[in-house]
Amino acid sequence: LEAIRGFKEIEKHYECTAWEFYWVVSKTYEALDDLQNSYEYIKIAHKKNPTHVEVLREIAFLALMLEKYDEAAYYAQKNVEFNDDDPTVSANAAISMLFAGKLEQASFLAEKTLKKVPDDEPSLIVQKRIRQYKEEGRELPKH
């Protein structure tokens, strides 16, 4: 909690323009299990550096944790747009799309990942869940 007070003092007295400052504050809140404040600060980091792979990964992750599935899907998709060659980015996006109920996008992203990393477990799980929803007539989870 001392660290948070220190960050707030810095933020109050100085014009913080570096995304890294907000990243560190977000991660500190996350370590304290305060995901809502962590999310608010990572959104500021995102505004300062909207294409950074780790900022986009973190904001999508926190949105998932807070059950903001459409927001998670949005940020995950942005990460794919800016960091298309990274298979972990497409794997994470597939998970976000699945939670948001966007099965076609989830399937596409899982396939894309598996072309580069054939044994990617998260992508294999996404594909399995999609098959269950489609072939076995399972309903999408209600979020």
Sequence and secondary structure as in RCSB ss.txt:
>XXXX:A:sequence
LEAIRGFKEIEKHYECTAWEFYWVVSKTYEALDDLQNSYEYIKIAHKKNPTHVEVLREIAFLALMLEKYDEAAYY
AQKNVEFNDDDPTVSANAAISMLFAGKLEQASFLAEKTLKKVPDDEPSLIVQKRIRQYKEEGRELPKH
>XXXX:A:secstr
 HHHHHHHHHHHHS    HHHHHHHHHHHHHTT HHHHHHHHHHHHHHSTT HHHHHHHHHHHHHTT HHHHHHH
HHHHHHH TT HHHHHHHHHHHHHTT HHHHHHHHHHHHHH TT HHHHHHHHHHHHHHHS       
